[in-house]
Amino acid sequence: MSILQMIAAAFALVIVVLIVAAWRKPNPIETTQKGADEALKHVGEWSRWMSGIQTATIAGLVILLMKEDTARMHQLPAEALFFALAAFGFLGAALFFNAWVISSLPSLAIRIHADPPSDRKSVDYDIYEQPVYAWLKSVRLGYFLAAKHWLWAGGLLAVALFFIALMYCGAECN
């Protein structure tokens, strides 16, 4: 398989994961403004943590793939190269979704606090069912969270398979 075919296959896998994440069914839960605020804080913390781990994973892969002091890659078997490309695709897409989630948090907070302070419960405060942005009505935060979760899982699997491919590559890796 050529490098372009590997990139296309890795890209197709990312698209499949995004389609799977879209199967998420809305399940609004009643909560309060305070509950929504707490949930937003947890989502923000989780997203920042995931971004750091994903960035470190990508950096680690680059260090493993590249020869020192050159812009050339080590000679790798096709399987290892494919899984490395898949890991870059999954983790890069997950970082993209993390950026969207983190950038949407102020918009979500503003909309949650558009009502006067209240202890009443309402499904309107379920942040998972809120649009990511006020102008992007059809895409819910829950989709972005599900997508970045599945992309992260795909990236972990691809990294694991990359290391397994390296363990069994034999003389062609030397």
Phi and psi in degrees as GROMACS dihedral restraints (atoms count N, CA, C in turn):
[ dihedral_restraints ]
;  ai    aj    ak    al  type     phi  dphi    fc
    3     4     5     6     1   -76.6    20    10
    4     5     6     7     1   166.3    20    10
    6     7     8     9     1   -61.5    20    10
    7     8     9    10     1   -38.2    20    10
    9    10    11    12     1   -66.2    20    10
   10    11    12    13     1   -38.4    20    10
   12    13    14    15     1   -65.6    20    10
   13    14    15    16     1   -38.2    20    10
   15    16    17    18     1   -64.7    20    10
   16    17    18    19     1   -42.8    20    10
   18    19    20    21     1   -62.9    20    10
   19    20    21    22     1   -43.1    20    10
   21    22    23    24     1   -63.0    20    10
   22    23    24    25     1   -41.7    20    10
   24    25    26    27     1   -66.2    20    10
   25    26    27    28     1   -41.7    20    10
   27    28    29    30     1   -63.6    20    10
   28    29    30    31     1   -42.0    20    10
   30    31    32    33     1   -61.9    20    10
   31    32    33    34     1   -41.9    20    10
   33    34    35    36     1   -62.0    20    10
   34    35    36    37     1   -39.0    20    10
   36    37    38    39     1   -63.1    20    10
   37    38    39    40     1   -40.6    20    10
   39    40    41    42     1   -62.2    20    10
   40    41    42    43     1   -43.4    20    10
   42    43    44    45     1   -61.5    20    10
   43    44    45    46     1   -41.7    20    10
   45    46    47    48     1   -59.4    20    10
   46    47    48    49     1   -43.6    20    10
   48    49    50    51     1   -63.4    20    10
   49    50    51    52     1   -40.4    20    10
   51    52    53    54     1   -65.3    20    10
   52    53    54    55     1   -34.9    20    10
   54    55    56    57     1   -69.2    20    10
   55    56    57    58     1   -42.2    20    10
   57    58    59    60     1   -60.8    20    10
   58    59    60    61     1   -42.0    20    10
   60    61    62    63     1   -62.3    20    10
   61    62    63    64     1   -28.5    20    10
   63    64    65    66     1   -70.8    20    10
   64    65    66    67     1   -15.1    20    10
   66    67    68    69     1   -73.9    20    10
   67    68    69    70     1    -3.6    20    10
   69    70    71    72     1   -57.6    20    10
   70    71    72    73     1   126.3    20    10
   72    73    74    75     1   -91.1    20    10
   73    74    75    76     1   134.8    20    10
   75    76    77    78     1   -60.1    20    10
   76    77    78    79     1   137.7    20    10
   78    79    80    81     1  -144.0    20    10
   79    80    81    82     1    71.4    20    10
   81    82    83    84     1   -62.8    20    10
   82    83    84    85     1   138.3    20    10
   84    85    86    87     1  -122.9    20    10
   85    86    87    88     1   135.7    20    10
   87    88    89    90     1   -70.6    20    10
   88    89    90    91     1   133.3    20    10
   90    91    92    93     1  -150.1    20    10
   91    92    93    94     1  -179.9    20    10
   93    94    95    96     1  -104.8    20    10
   94    95    96    97     1   174.0    20    10
   96    97    98    99     1   -58.8    20    10
   97    98    99   100     1   -40.9    20    10
   99   100   101   102     1   -63.5    20    10
  100   101   102   103     1   -41.1    20    10
  102   103   104   105     1   -63.1    20    10
  103   104   105   106     1   -40.5    20    10
  105   106   107   108     1   -65.2    20    10
  106   107   108   109     1   -42.3    20    10
  108   109   110   111     1   -59.6    20    10
  109   110   111   112     1   -45.8    20    10
  111   112   113   114     1   -61.6    20    10
  112   113   114   115     1   -43.6    20    10
  114   115   116   117     1   -62.4    20    10
  115   116   117   118     1   -41.2    20    10
  117   118   119   120     1   -61.9    20    10
  118   119   120   121     1   -40.3    20    10
  120   121   122   123     1   -63.3    20    10
  121   122   123   124     1   -42.8    20    10
  123   124   125   126     1   -65.4    20    10
  124   125   126   127     1   -41.8    20    10
  126   127   128   129     1   -62.4    20    10
  127   128   129   130     1   -42.8    20    10
  129   130   131   132     1   -63.2    20    10
  130   131   132   133     1   -45.5    20    10
  132   133   134   135     1   -63.5    20    10
  133   134   135   136     1   -45.3    20    10
  135   136   137   138     1   -61.6    20    10
  136   137   138   139     1   -42.3    20    10
  138   139   140   141     1   -66.1    20    10
  139   140   141   142     1   -41.7    20    10
  141   142   143   144     1   -65.7    20    10
  142   143   144   145     1   -42.0    20    10
  144   145   146   147     1   -61.2    20    10
  145   146   147   148     1   -47.8    20    10
  147   148   149   150     1   -61.9    20    10
  148   149   150   151     1   -40.1    20    10
  150   151   152   153     1   -60.3    20    10
  151   152   153   154     1   -42.5    20    10
  153   154   155   156     1   -64.2    20    10
  154   155   156   157     1   -45.2    20    10
  156   157   158   159     1   -65.7    20    10
  157   158   159   160     1   -42.2    20    10
  159   160   161   162     1   -66.2    20    10
  160   161   162   163     1   -40.3    20    10
  162   163   164   165     1   -63.9    20    10
  163   164   165   166     1   -42.9    20    10
  165   166   167   168     1   -64.4    20    10
  166   167   168   169     1   -38.2    20    10
  168   169   170   171     1   -64.8    20    10
  169   170   171   172     1   -44.4    20    10
  171   172   173   174     1   -61.9    20    10
  172   173   174   175     1   -43.8    20    10
  174   175   176   177     1   -62.3    20    10
  175   176   177   178     1   -41.7    20    10
  177   178   179   180     1   -62.3    20    10
  178   179   180   181     1   -41.3    20    10
  180   181   182   183     1   -62.7    20    10
  181   182   183   184     1   -42.1    20    10
  183   184   185   186     1   -61.7    20    10
  184   185   186   187     1   -43.2    20    10
  186   187   188   189     1   -61.6    20    10
  187   188   189   190     1   -40.9    20    10
  189   190   191   192     1   -70.8    20    10
  190   191   192   193     1   -33.0    20    10
  192   193   194   195     1   -82.6    20    10
  193   194   195   196     1   -31.2    20    10
  195   196   197   198     1   -94.9    20    10
  196   197   198   199     1   144.2    20    10
  198   199   200   201     1   -74.5    20    10
  199   200   201   202     1   146.8    20    10
  201   202   203   204     1   -61.2    20    10
  202   203   204   205     1   140.3    20    10
  204   205   206   207     1    58.4    20    10
  205   206   207   208     1    21.8    20    10
  207   208   209   210     1  -139.9    20    10
  208   209   210   211     1   168.3    20    10
  210   211   212   213     1  -102.6    20    10
  211   212   213   214     1    32.2    20    10
  213   214   215   216     1  -115.8    20    10
  214   215   216   217     1   149.8    20    10
  216   217   218   219     1   -89.7    20    10
  217   218   219   220     1   154.4    20    10
  219   220   221   222     1   -63.7    20    10
  220   221   222   223     1   154.6    20    10
  222   223   224   225     1   -70.4    20    10
  223   224   225   226     1   122.8    20    10
  225   226   227   228     1  -127.2    20    10
  226   227   228   229     1   151.2    20    10
  228   229   230   231     1   -67.5    20    10
  229   230   231   232     1   156.5    20    10
  231   232   233   234     1   -57.2    20    10
  232   233   234   235     1   -38.5    20    10
  234   235   236   237     1   -63.1    20    10
  235   236   237   238     1   -46.3    20    10
  237   238   239   240     1   -63.4    20    10
  238   239   240   241     1   -41.7    20    10
  240   241   242   243     1   -62.6    20    10
  241   242   243   244     1   -43.0    20    10
  243   244   245   246     1   -60.8    20    10
  244   245   246   247     1   -46.8    20    10
  246   247   248   249     1   -66.9    20    10
  247   248   249   250     1   -32.3    20    10
  249   250   251   252     1   -65.7    20    10
  250   251   252   253     1   -44.1    20    10
  252   253   254   255     1   -63.3    20    10
  253   254   255   256     1   -41.3    20    10
  255   256   257   258     1   -62.8    20    10
  256   257   258   259     1   -41.8    20    10
  258   259   260   261     1   -61.6    20    10
  259   260   261   262     1   -44.6    20    10
  261   262   263   264     1   -59.6    20    10
  262   263   264   265     1   -42.7    20    10
  264   265   266   267     1   -63.7    20    10
  265   266   267   268     1   -50.0    20    10
  267   268   269   270     1   -63.1    20    10
  268   269   270   271     1   -49.6    20    10
  270   271   272   273     1   -69.7    20    10
  271   272   273   274     1   -35.8    20    10
  273   274   275   276     1   -64.7    20    10
  274   275   276   277     1   -42.8    20    10
  276   277   278   279     1   -65.9    20    10
  277   278   279   280     1   -38.9    20    10
  279   280   281   282     1   -62.9    20    10
  280   281   282   283     1   -39.9    20    10
  282   283   284   285     1   -63.2    20    10
  283   284   285   286     1   -40.1    20    10
  285   286   287   288     1   -59.4    20    10
  286   287   288   289     1   -46.2    20    10
  288   289   290   291     1   -66.9    20    10
  289   290   291   292     1   -36.9    20    10
  291   292   293   294     1   -60.1    20    10
  292   293   294   295     1   -43.0    20    10
  294   295   296   297     1   -60.9    20    10
  295   296   297   298     1   -42.4    20    10
  297   298   299   300     1   -64.0    20    10
  298   299   300   301     1   -43.7    20    10
  300   301   302   303     1   -61.9    20    10
  301   302   303   304     1   -49.7    20    10
  303   304   305   306     1   -61.9    20    10
  304   305   306   307     1   -40.8    20    10
  306   307   308   309     1   -71.5    20    10
  307   308   309   310     1   -19.9    20    10
  309   310   311   312     1   -85.7    20    10
  310   311   312   313     1   -14.3    20    10
  312   313   314   315     1   -59.2    20    10
  313   314   315   316     1   -42.6    20    10
  315   316   317   318     1   -61.0    20    10
  316   317   318   319     1   -41.0    20    10
  318   319   320   321     1   -61.4    20    10
  319   320   321   322     1   -43.9    20    10
  321   322   323   324     1   -63.7    20    10
  322   323   324   325     1   -42.7    20    10
  324   325   326   327     1   -62.7    20    10
  325   326   327   328     1   -41.5    20    10
  327   328   329   330     1   -61.6    20    10
  328   329   330   331     1   -45.1    20    10
  330   331   332   333     1   -67.2    20    10
  331   332   333   334     1   -35.8    20    10
  333   334   335   336     1   -66.5    20    10
  334   335   336   337     1   -37.1    20    10
  336   337   338   339     1   -93.8    20    10
  337   338   339   340     1    12.7    20    10
  339   340   341   342     1   -66.8    20    10
  340   341   342   343     1   -29.6    20    10
  342   343   344   345     1   -81.6    20    10
  343   344   345   346     1   152.8    20    10
  345   346   347   348     1   -62.4    20    10
  346   347   348   349     1   153.8    20    10
  348   349   350   351     1   -52.3    20    10
  349   350   351   352     1   135.1    20    10
  351   352   353   354     1  -154.8    20    10
  352   353   354   355     1   152.0    20    10
  354   355   356   357     1  -101.2    20    10
  355   356   357   358     1     6.2    20    10
  357   358   359   360     1   -71.6    20    10
  358   359   360   361     1   148.0    20    10
  360   361   362   363     1   -92.0    20    10
  361   362   363   364     1   143.5    20    10
  363   364   365   366     1  -158.0    20    10
  364   365   366   367     1   147.7    20    10
  366   367   368   369     1   -69.7    20    10
  367   368   369   370     1   -16.8    20    10
  369   370   371   372     1   -64.6    20    10
  370   371   372   373     1   -18.0    20    10
  372   373   374   375     1   -94.6    20    10
  373   374   375   376     1     1.9    20    10
  375   376   377   378     1   -75.2    20    10
  376   377   378   379     1   105.2    20    10
  378   379   380   381     1   -66.1    20    10
  379   380   381   382     1   -26.5    20    10
  381   382   383   384     1   -64.5    20    10
  382   383   384   385     1   -28.3    20    10
  384   385   386   387     1   -99.1    20    10
  385   386   387   388     1     5.2    20    10
  387   388   389   390     1   -82.9    20    10
  388   389   390   391     1   146.1    20    10
  390   391   392   393     1   -61.3    20    10
  391   392   393   394     1   145.3    20    10
  393   394   395   396     1   -57.8    20    10
  394   395   396   397     1   -44.5    20    10
  396   397   398   399     1  -130.0    20    10
  397   398   399   400     1   156.5    20    10
  399   400   401   402     1   -60.8    20    10
  400   401   402   403     1   -33.0    20    10
  402   403   404   405     1   -83.4    20    10
  403   404   405   406     1    -9.7    20    10
  405   406   407   408     1  -114.3    20    10
  406   407   408   409     1    70.1    20    10
  408   409   410   411     1   -63.9    20    10
  409   410   411   412     1   -32.5    20    10
  411   412   413   414     1   -85.4    20    10
  412   413   414   415     1   -13.8    20    10
  414   415   416   417     1  -105.5    20    10
  415   416   417   418     1   115.9    20    10
  417   418   419   420     1   -88.7    20    10
  418   419   420   421     1   152.7    20    10
  420   421   422   423     1   -58.5    20    10
  421   422   423   424     1   -36.2    20    10
  423   424   425   426     1   -58.2    20    10
  424   425   426   427     1   -34.9    20    10
  426   427   428   429     1   -65.6    20    10
  427   428   429   430     1   -46.7    20    10
  429   430   431   432     1   -61.0    20    10
  430   431   432   433     1   -41.1    20    10
  432   433   434   435     1   -67.5    20    10
  433   434   435   436     1   -40.9    20    10
  435   436   437   438     1   -65.8    20    10
  436   437   438   439     1   -43.0    20    10
  438   439   440   441     1   -62.4    20    10
  439   440   441   442     1   -47.3    20    10
  441   442   443   444     1   -67.9    20    10
  442   443   444   445     1   -29.9    20    10
  444   445   446   447     1   -66.2    20    10
  445   446   447   448     1   -47.5    20    10
  447   448   449   450     1   -69.7    20    10
  448   449   450   451     1   -34.9    20    10
  450   451   452   453     1   -65.4    20    10
  451   452   453   454     1   -40.4    20    10
  453   454   455   456     1   -62.1    20    10
  454   455   456   457     1   -44.6    20    10
  456   457   458   459     1   -62.6    20    10
  457   458   459   460     1   -42.6    20    10
  459   460   461   462     1   -62.8    20    10
  460   461   462   463     1   -39.1    20    10
  462   463   464   465     1   -64.5    20    10
  463   464   465   466     1   -42.1    20    10
  465   466   467   468     1   -62.4    20    10
  466   467   468   469     1   -43.8    20    10
  468   469   470   471     1   -62.9    20    10
  469   470   471   472     1   -43.6    20    10
  471   472   473   474     1   -63.9    20    10
  472   473   474   475     1   -39.8    20    10
  474   475   476   477     1   -64.2    20    10
  475   476   477   478     1   -44.2    20    10
  477   478   479   480     1   -60.5    20    10
  478   479   480   481     1   -44.0    20    10
  480   481   482   483     1   -68.1    20    10
  481   482   483   484     1   -31.7    20    10
  483   484   485   486     1   -60.5    20    10
  484   485   486   487     1   -47.5    20    10
  486   487   488   489     1   -66.9    20    10
  487   488   489   490     1   -37.0    20    10
  489   490   491   492     1   -64.9    20    10
  490   491   492   493     1   -42.1    20    10
  492   493   494   495     1   -62.2    20    10
  493   494   495   496     1   -38.6    20    10
  495   496   497   498     1   -67.4    20    10
  496   497   498   499     1   -36.0    20    10
  498   499   500   501     1   -64.3    20    10
  499   500   501   502     1   -30.0    20    10
  501   502   503   504     1  -107.3    20    10
  502   503   504   505     1    16.1    20    10
  504   505   506   507     1   -84.4    20    10
  505   506   507   508     1   -22.0    20    10
  507   508   509   510     1    70.2    20    10
  508   509   510   511     1  -139.4    20    10
  510   511   512   513     1   -68.5    20    10
  511   512   513   514     1   -25.5    20    10
  513   514   515   516     1   -71.6    20    10
  514   515   516   517     1   -11.4    20    10
  516   517   518   519     1   -89.8    20    10
  517   518   519   520     1    -9.3    20    10
